[in-house]
Amino acid sequence: MKLTMQWETVIGLEVHAQLATKSKIFSGAATAYGAEPNRQACAVDLGFPGVLPVLNHAAVRMAVKFGLAINAEIAPVSVFARKNYFYPDLPKGYQISQYELPIVGKGKLHIRTADGEERIVGITRAHLEEDAGKSVHGEIRGLTGVDLNRAGTPLLEIVSEPDMRSAEEAVAYVKSLHALVRYLGICDGNMQEGSFRCDANVSVRPKGQEKFGTRAEIKNLNSFRFLERAINYEVERQIDVIEGGGAVVQETRLYDSERNETRSMRSKEEAFDYRYFPDPDLLPVRIDEDLKNTLREDLPELPDAKFARFRDAYGLSADDAAQLSGGRELADFFEAVIDAASGNARASANWVTGELMAALNRDGLEITQSPVTPVMIGEMIRRIDDNTISGKLAKQVFDAMWRGEGGADAVIDKLGLRQITDTSAIEAIIDQIIAANPGPCAEYRAGKDKLFGFFVGQVMKESKGKANPAQVNELLRKKLQ
């Protein structure tokens, strides 16, 4: 990176979370993903003359829940405004959004970077708005199609303070936000389907300078990896422009993932370009204390609280606690394993973060799609604890369960994996190994202690891995002495 130590990066993010309502924010049209083009757009979404928007109260409640979760100010009165611009996928010629009086005011989000550093990122505001439609390129030769299924879909736009100083911090922030909206149940977080996406405002300034540099906005980043790569590219680009004697232009840019570069899209609009004014068809939204109290009582245990509990109550490392509390489904799965494993939290964490996550990643599955259930893993851990199987044999059990061969007990019996704990049986194998290896035996007794591992390996090999390792070690030392 060219002379980046002389520069400081400044990043602010605007995240659009599609709210998990069954109908749109101002109409009764469905919001389900994957419908045929223009099958889920009613007269309100299409901007027909004479139609009136009606606010979806479920979207309001979801926005308030988010505000409470980040300890933000909840506006007692918020107002919807018309954001005017002309684009083919915006049939009304304006987008209904919030401008001067958003529903959620200043709040904060705790983040944890990959190296374990904890920080707080300020949130400026979060406001409700409707999504636009989608322009479709390439399906009709020489023409651009317009799909208005998304028009009117409820969004919560979450605007951060320019508090992040690296792409890594930006990714940590978005991951924390992604986990939070999923914990709250207000957004499914599906980035591939566009229900969670972000715009990154990126600028650079000389280190020590207080004034911000000119920013560029990178639009519609729909993966954590693309966010990181786009920011890193844009930082390099802006530094090269300035060090080459030029000036960074305030503009909107798009990220090309195939070329790993950003490119200019249009000049950056300011608020006055949109000619905001209050929507005359929508009444102000009023939030009273009773509603806030009701929604506050309905909040689940949030990621930060769950992280602290996993670390403190279960004795997990900070890394394990962070990973296991990073998603509500994974956290629930982990605690179900603990219940099934008779409370063995450490073993439960090891198996979930180890073998289970590796298998899920290998096969491209989500935790909710795991063929191995918490009960199956818990049963397997109990069999390790009661010496029915060793930890090494347990991996064979897990693999068989993953292949659908049944629960732990069934697999153990089917594969004949029950551990040998009969002292006389283990002694017989040890005697056989010692008799077959007089040379190494003499060397060990002469002081070559490293040969002990050789004898352990031979005993385990002869027992096909079924001999109890602790008993093998204890009996073998006695016999060799």
C-alpha positions as CSV (number, residue, x, y, z in Angstrom):
1,M,0.0,0.0,0.0
2,K,1.5,3.3,-1.1
3,L,2.5,5.6,1.8
4,T,-0.7,4.7,3.7
5,M,1.0,5.3,7.0
6,Q,0.8,9.0,6.3
7,W,-3.0,8.9,5.8
8,E,-6.0,8.2,7.9
9,T,-9.1,6.5,6.5
10,V,-12.5,7.7,7.6
11,I,-15.5,5.5,7.0
12,G,-19.2,5.9,7.6
13,L,-21.8,3.3,6.6
14,E,-25.5,3.4,5.5
15,V,-27.1,0.0,6.0
16,H,-30.4,-0.9,4.5
17,A,-32.2,-3.7,6.4
18,Q,-35.4,-5.0,4.8
19,L,-37.9,-5.4,7.6
20,A,-39.5,-8.8,7.9
21,T,-43.1,-7.8,7.5
22,K,-45.5,-9.9,5.4
23,S,-46.7,-6.9,3.5
24,K,-45.2,-3.6,2.2
25,I,-44.8,-0.5,4.2
26,F,-47.6,1.5,2.6
27,S,-49.7,-1.2,0.9
28,G,-51.0,-4.7,1.4
29,A,-48.9,-6.2,-1.4
30,A,-46.7,-9.2,-0.4
31,T,-43.0,-8.9,0.2
32,A,-42.0,-12.6,-0.4
33,Y,-38.8,-13.0,-2.4
34,G,-38.6,-14.8,-5.7
35,A,-42.0,-14.0,-7.3
36,E,-42.4,-13.5,-11.0
37,P,-41.6,-9.9,-12.1
38,N,-44.3,-7.3,-11.3
39,R,-46.6,-9.9,-9.6
40,Q,-46.3,-8.3,-6.2
41,A,-47.0,-4.6,-7.0
42,C,-50.4,-3.1,-6.4
43,A,-51.9,0.2,-7.4
44,V,-50.2,2.0,-4.4
45,D,-46.8,0.7,-5.3
46,L,-47.3,1.6,-9.0
47,G,-48.2,5.2,-8.1
48,F,-51.6,5.2,-9.7
49,P,-53.5,8.5,-9.4
50,G,-55.9,8.7,-6.5
51,V,-54.4,5.9,-4.3
52,L,-53.3,6.7,-0.7
53,P,-50.5,5.0,1.3
54,V,-51.4,3.4,4.7
55,L,-48.6,2.9,7.2
56,N,-47.7,-0.7,8.2
57,H,-47.7,-0.6,12.0
58,A,-45.5,-3.8,12.2
59,A,-42.7,-1.8,10.4
60,V,-42.9,0.9,13.0
61,R,-42.7,-1.6,15.9
62,M,-39.6,-3.2,14.3
63,A,-37.9,0.2,14.0
64,V,-38.6,1.0,17.6
65,K,-37.3,-2.4,18.7
66,F,-34.0,-1.7,16.9
67,G,-33.8,1.7,18.5
68,L,-34.2,0.3,22.0
69,A,-31.6,-2.4,21.3
70,I,-28.9,0.3,20.5
71,N,-30.0,2.5,23.4
72,A,-31.0,5.2,20.9
73,E,-33.4,8.1,21.3
74,I,-36.9,7.2,20.1
75,A,-38.7,10.2,18.6
76,P,-42.1,10.8,20.2
77,V,-43.1,12.2,16.8
78,S,-41.6,11.3,13.4
79,V,-42.6,12.5,10.0
80,F,-42.5,10.9,6.5
81,A,-41.1,13.0,3.6
82,R,-41.1,12.7,-0.1
83,K,-37.6,12.3,-1.6
84,N,-38.0,13.4,-5.2
85,Y,-36.0,12.0,-8.0
86,F,-36.8,10.5,-11.4
87,Y,-35.7,6.9,-12.3
88,P,-37.4,4.2,-14.2
89,D,-37.9,1.9,-11.2
90,L,-39.5,4.7,-9.1
91,P,-43.0,4.9,-10.6
92,K,-44.3,7.7,-8.3
93,G,-41.3,10.0,-9.1
94,Y,-40.5,10.2,-5.4
95,Q,-39.6,7.8,-2.6
96,I,-41.3,8.0,0.8
97,S,-38.6,8.3,3.4
98,Q,-37.9,10.2,6.6
99,Y,-35.7,13.3,6.6
100,E,-35.7,15.9,9.4
101,L,-37.6,13.8,12.0
102,P,-36.5,10.1,11.8
103,I,-38.1,7.5,14.1
104,V,-34.7,6.5,15.7
105,G,-32.1,9.1,16.8
106,K,-28.6,8.8,18.1
107,G,-27.5,5.4,19.5
108,K,-24.4,3.2,19.6
109,L,-23.2,-0.2,18.6
110,H,-20.5,-2.3,20.3
111,I,-18.1,-4.0,17.8
112,R,-15.3,-6.5,18.2
113,T,-12.6,-6.7,15.5
114,A,-11.0,-9.9,14.4
115,D,-8.1,-9.3,16.8
116,G,-10.5,-9.0,19.7
117,E,-10.3,-5.2,20.1
118,E,-13.6,-3.8,21.3
119,R,-14.9,-0.4,20.1
120,I,-18.1,1.6,20.1
121,V,-19.4,3.0,16.8
122,G,-22.0,5.8,17.0
123,I,-25.2,5.6,15.1
124,T,-26.5,8.9,13.8
125,R,-30.1,7.8,13.0
126,A,-32.3,5.0,11.6
127,H,-35.3,5.9,9.6
128,L,-38.1,4.1,7.8
129,E,-38.5,4.2,4.0
130,E,-39.8,2.3,1.1
131,D,-37.6,0.5,-1.4
132,A,-37.6,1.3,-5.1
133,G,-38.0,-1.3,-7.8
134,K,-35.3,-2.9,-9.8
135,S,-33.9,-2.3,-13.2
136,V,-33.1,-5.6,-15.0
137,H,-30.4,-5.5,-17.6
138,G,-29.6,-8.2,-20.2
139,E,-32.8,-10.3,-20.2
140,I,-34.3,-8.5,-23.1
141,R,-31.8,-7.7,-25.9
142,G,-31.2,-4.0,-26.2
143,L,-33.7,-3.1,-23.5
144,T,-33.8,-2.6,-19.8
145,G,-36.7,-4.2,-17.9
146,V,-38.3,-2.9,-14.7
147,D,-39.4,-5.2,-11.9
148,L,-41.5,-3.4,-9.3
149,N,-41.9,-6.3,-6.9
150,R,-39.5,-4.6,-4.5
151,A,-41.2,-1.2,-4.8
152,G,-42.7,-0.3,-1.4
153,T,-40.8,-3.0,0.5
154,P,-40.1,-1.6,4.0
155,L,-36.5,-0.7,4.8
156,L,-34.8,0.6,7.9
157,E,-31.9,2.7,6.8
158,I,-29.2,2.8,9.6
159,V,-26.7,5.6,9.3
160,S,-23.5,5.4,11.3
161,E,-21.2,8.2,12.4
162,P,-17.9,8.4,10.5
163,D,-16.2,6.5,13.4
164,M,-14.5,3.7,11.5
165,R,-10.8,3.9,10.5
166,S,-10.3,0.7,8.5
167,A,-12.0,-1.8,6.3
168,E,-11.6,-4.3,9.0
169,E,-13.6,-2.1,11.5
170,A,-16.3,-1.5,8.9
171,V,-16.7,-5.2,8.4
172,A,-16.9,-5.8,12.2
173,Y,-19.5,-3.1,12.4
174,V,-21.7,-4.5,9.6
175,K,-21.3,-8.1,11.1
176,S,-22.4,-6.8,14.5
177,L,-25.4,-5.0,12.9
178,H,-26.3,-8.1,10.9
179,A,-26.3,-10.2,14.0
180,L,-28.4,-7.7,15.9
181,V,-31.2,-7.4,13.4
182,R,-31.4,-11.2,13.1
183,Y,-31.5,-11.5,16.9
184,L,-34.3,-9.0,17.0
185,G,-36.2,-10.9,14.3
186,I,-36.7,-7.8,12.3
187,C,-34.7,-8.7,9.2
188,D,-33.6,-12.1,7.8
189,G,-30.2,-10.6,6.9
190,N,-30.0,-12.4,3.5
191,M,-27.4,-10.4,1.7
192,Q,-27.7,-12.5,-1.5
193,E,-31.3,-11.6,-1.9
194,G,-30.7,-7.9,-1.1
195,S,-32.5,-7.8,2.2
196,F,-29.3,-6.5,4.0
197,R,-27.0,-4.3,2.0
198,C,-24.9,-1.2,2.7
199,D,-23.3,1.9,1.1
200,A,-19.9,3.0,2.3
201,N,-18.8,6.6,2.5
202,V,-15.0,6.6,2.3
203,S,-12.5,9.4,2.6
204,V,-8.9,9.9,3.5
205,R,-7.1,12.7,5.3
206,P,-3.5,13.4,6.5
207,K,-2.9,11.9,9.9
208,G,-3.5,14.5,12.6
209,Q,-5.8,16.6,10.5
210,E,-9.3,17.2,12.0
211,K,-11.1,18.2,8.8
212,F,-12.6,15.4,6.8
213,G,-11.4,14.7,3.3
214,T,-13.8,14.6,0.3
215,R,-15.8,11.4,0.4
216,A,-17.0,9.0,-2.2
217,E,-20.0,6.8,-1.7
218,I,-19.8,3.2,-2.8
219,K,-23.3,1.8,-3.4
220,N,-25.0,-1.5,-2.8
221,L,-22.3,-3.7,-1.3
222,N,-24.0,-7.0,-0.5
223,S,-21.3,-9.1,1.1
224,F,-18.7,-8.7,3.9
225,R,-15.9,-9.6,1.6
226,F,-17.0,-7.1,-1.1
227,L,-17.3,-4.4,1.5
228,E,-13.7,-5.0,2.7
229,R,-12.3,-5.1,-0.8
230,A,-14.2,-2.1,-2.1
231,I,-13.0,0.1,0.9
232,N,-9.4,-1.0,0.5
233,Y,-9.5,-0.3,-3.2
234,E,-11.1,3.1,-2.7
235,V,-8.6,4.2,-0.1
236,E,-5.7,3.3,-2.4
237,R,-7.4,5.1,-5.3
238,Q,-8.0,8.3,-3.3
239,I,-4.4,8.4,-2.0
240,D,-3.1,7.9,-5.5
241,V,-5.2,10.8,-6.8
242,I,-4.1,13.2,-4.0
243,E,-0.4,12.2,-4.2
244,G,-0.6,12.5,-8.0
245,G,-1.6,16.2,-7.6
246,G,-5.3,15.7,-8.2
247,A,-8.4,16.2,-6.0
248,V,-10.9,13.6,-5.0
249,V,-14.3,14.3,-6.4
250,Q,-17.4,13.8,-4.3
251,E,-19.4,11.2,-6.2
252,T,-21.3,7.9,-6.1
253,R,-19.3,4.9,-7.2
254,L,-20.1,1.2,-7.9
255,Y,-17.9,-1.7,-7.0
256,D,-17.0,-4.2,-9.7
257,S,-16.2,-7.5,-7.9
258,E,-14.8,-9.2,-11.0
259,R,-12.2,-6.4,-11.5
260,N,-11.9,-5.6,-7.8
261,E,-12.3,-1.9,-8.5
262,T,-14.7,1.0,-8.0
263,R,-15.9,3.1,-10.9
264,S,-17.7,6.4,-11.1
265,M,-21.5,6.2,-11.3
266,R,-22.7,9.8,-10.9
267,S,-22.0,13.0,-9.0
268,K,-23.0,12.8,-5.3
269,E,-26.4,14.3,-4.6
270,E,-27.0,16.6,-1.6
271,A,-30.2,16.8,0.4
272,F,-31.4,19.9,-1.5
273,D,-31.2,17.9,-4.8
274,Y,-34.0,15.7,-3.6
275,R,-36.3,18.6,-2.7
276,Y,-37.5,16.9,0.5
277,F,-40.9,17.9,1.9
278,P,-43.4,16.3,4.3
279,D,-45.7,13.8,2.7
280,P,-49.2,15.3,2.8
281,D,-50.8,11.8,2.6
282,L,-49.2,10.4,5.8
283,L,-49.9,11.6,9.4
284,P,-47.0,12.0,11.8
285,V,-46.0,8.8,13.7
286,R,-46.5,9.1,17.4
287,I,-44.7,6.7,19.8
288,D,-45.8,6.8,23.4
289,E,-44.0,5.3,26.5
290,D,-46.5,2.4,26.8
291,L,-45.5,1.1,23.4
292,K,-41.8,1.5,24.1
293,N,-42.1,-0.3,27.4
294,T,-44.1,-3.1,25.8
295,L,-41.4,-3.5,23.1
296,R,-38.6,-3.3,25.6
297,E,-40.0,-6.2,27.5
298,D,-40.2,-8.2,24.3
299,L,-36.5,-7.8,23.5
300,P,-34.5,-11.0,23.4
301,E,-31.1,-11.5,25.0
302,L,-29.0,-9.4,22.7
303,P,-25.5,-10.4,21.3
304,D,-23.4,-8.4,23.8
305,A,-25.3,-9.8,26.8
306,K,-25.1,-13.3,25.3
307,F,-21.4,-13.0,24.6
308,A,-20.8,-11.9,28.3
309,R,-22.9,-14.8,29.6
310,F,-21.2,-17.4,27.4
311,R,-17.8,-16.2,28.5
312,D,-18.5,-15.8,32.2
313,A,-21.1,-18.5,32.9
314,Y,-19.7,-21.2,30.7
315,G,-16.0,-20.3,31.0
316,L,-15.4,-19.9,27.3
317,S,-12.6,-18.0,25.7
318,A,-13.5,-14.6,24.2
319,D,-13.0,-16.0,20.7
320,D,-15.3,-18.9,21.3
321,A,-17.9,-16.8,23.1
322,A,-17.8,-14.2,20.2
323,Q,-18.2,-16.9,17.5
324,L,-21.0,-18.8,19.3
325,S,-23.0,-15.6,20.2
326,G,-22.5,-14.2,16.7
327,G,-25.8,-15.5,15.4
328,R,-29.1,-16.3,17.2
329,E,-29.5,-19.7,15.5
330,L,-26.0,-20.8,16.3
331,A,-26.3,-19.6,19.9
332,D,-29.5,-21.5,20.4
333,F,-28.0,-24.6,18.8
334,F,-25.0,-24.4,21.1
335,E,-27.1,-24.1,24.3
336,A,-29.2,-27.0,23.1
337,V,-26.0,-29.1,22.8
338,I,-25.1,-28.2,26.4
339,D,-28.5,-29.3,27.7
340,A,-28.2,-32.6,25.8
341,A,-24.6,-33.0,27.0
342,S,-25.6,-32.9,30.7
343,G,-24.1,-29.4,31.1
344,N,-20.6,-30.0,29.6
345,A,-20.2,-26.5,28.1
346,R,-16.5,-26.8,27.2
347,A,-16.9,-30.0,25.2
348,S,-20.0,-28.6,23.6
349,A,-18.2,-25.4,22.5
350,N,-15.3,-27.5,21.1
351,W,-17.5,-29.7,19.0
352,V,-19.7,-27.0,17.7
353,T,-16.9,-24.6,16.8
354,G,-14.7,-27.4,15.5
355,E,-16.1,-30.5,13.8
356,L,-19.6,-29.1,13.2
357,M,-18.6,-25.7,11.8
358,A,-16.0,-27.4,9.6
359,A,-18.6,-29.8,8.2
360,L,-21.1,-27.0,7.6
361,N,-18.6,-24.8,5.8
362,R,-17.4,-27.8,3.7
363,D,-20.9,-28.6,2.5
364,G,-22.1,-25.0,2.3
365,L,-24.9,-25.4,4.9
366,E,-26.4,-23.1,7.4
367,I,-26.6,-24.1,11.1
368,T,-30.4,-24.6,10.7
369,Q,-29.7,-27.2,7.9
370,S,-27.3,-29.3,10.0
371,P,-28.1,-33.1,9.6
372,V,-26.5,-33.6,13.1
373,T,-28.9,-32.2,15.8
374,P,-27.9,-30.8,19.2
375,V,-29.3,-33.9,20.8
376,M,-27.1,-36.2,18.7
377,I,-23.9,-34.1,19.6
378,G,-24.9,-34.1,23.2
379,E,-25.4,-37.8,23.3
380,M,-22.0,-38.3,21.7
381,I,-20.3,-36.0,24.3
382,R,-21.9,-38.1,27.1
383,R,-20.5,-41.2,25.7
384,I,-17.0,-39.6,25.7
385,D,-17.5,-38.5,29.3
386,D,-18.6,-42.0,30.5
387,N,-15.7,-43.6,28.6
388,T,-17.9,-45.5,26.1
389,I,-15.8,-44.0,23.3
390,S,-12.6,-41.9,23.2
391,G,-12.3,-38.5,21.7
392,K,-10.6,-39.9,18.7
393,L,-13.3,-42.5,18.0
394,A,-15.9,-39.7,18.5
395,K,-14.8,-38.2,15.2
396,Q,-15.8,-41.4,13.5
397,V,-19.1,-41.3,15.3
398,F,-19.7,-37.6,14.2
399,D,-18.8,-38.4,10.6
400,A,-21.3,-41.3,10.6
401,M,-24.0,-39.2,12.1
402,W,-23.3,-36.5,9.5
403,R,-23.9,-39.2,6.8
404,G,-27.3,-40.0,8.3
405,E,-26.4,-43.3,9.9
406,G,-28.3,-42.5,13.1
407,G,-27.6,-41.1,16.6
408,A,-24.5,-41.6,18.6
409,D,-25.5,-44.8,20.4
410,A,-26.7,-46.4,17.2
411,V,-23.5,-45.5,15.4
412,I,-21.3,-46.8,18.2
413,D,-23.1,-50.1,18.2
414,K,-23.2,-50.4,14.5
415,L,-19.5,-49.7,14.0
416,G,-18.4,-51.6,17.1
417,L,-16.7,-48.6,18.6
418,R,-17.3,-49.1,22.3
419,Q,-14.1,-48.4,24.2
420,I,-12.2,-51.3,25.9
421,T,-12.1,-50.5,29.6
422,D,-11.5,-54.0,30.9
423,T,-8.1,-53.8,32.7
424,S,-7.3,-57.5,32.0
425,A,-8.0,-57.1,28.3
426,I,-5.8,-54.0,28.0
427,E,-3.0,-55.7,30.0
428,A,-3.1,-58.7,27.6
429,I,-2.6,-56.4,24.6
430,I,0.3,-54.5,26.5
431,D,2.0,-57.8,27.3
432,Q,1.8,-58.8,23.7
433,I,3.3,-55.6,22.5
434,I,6.2,-55.7,25.0
435,A,7.0,-59.3,24.1
436,A,7.1,-58.4,20.4
437,N,9.4,-55.4,21.0
438,P,12.3,-56.5,23.3
439,G,14.8,-54.1,21.8
440,P,12.7,-50.8,22.2
441,C,11.6,-52.1,25.6
442,A,15.3,-52.4,26.7
443,E,16.1,-48.9,25.3
444,Y,13.1,-47.4,27.2
445,R,14.3,-49.0,30.5
446,A,17.8,-47.7,29.8
447,G,16.4,-44.1,29.8
448,K,15.1,-43.5,26.3
449,D,11.7,-42.0,27.5
450,K,10.6,-40.9,24.1
451,L,9.9,-44.5,23.2
452,F,6.9,-44.4,25.4
453,G,4.8,-42.9,22.6
454,F,5.8,-45.7,20.3
455,F,4.4,-48.3,22.8
456,V,1.2,-46.3,23.2
457,G,0.7,-46.2,19.5
458,Q,1.3,-49.9,19.1
459,V,-1.3,-50.7,21.8
460,M,-3.9,-48.4,20.3
461,K,-3.2,-49.9,16.8
462,E,-3.6,-53.4,18.1
463,S,-6.9,-52.4,19.9
464,K,-8.1,-50.6,16.7
465,G,-8.2,-47.4,18.8
466,K,-10.7,-48.9,21.2
467,A,-8.5,-49.1,24.3
468,N,-9.1,-46.4,26.9
469,P,-6.2,-44.0,26.5
470,A,-5.9,-43.1,30.2
471,Q,-5.8,-46.8,31.2
472,V,-3.4,-47.6,28.5
473,N,-1.0,-44.9,29.7
474,E,-1.3,-46.0,33.3
475,L,-0.9,-49.7,32.8
476,L,1.8,-49.3,30.2
477,R,4.1,-47.3,32.5
478,K,3.7,-50.0,35.2
479,K,4.5,-52.8,32.8
480,L,7.5,-51.1,31.2
481,Q,9.0,-50.3,34.6
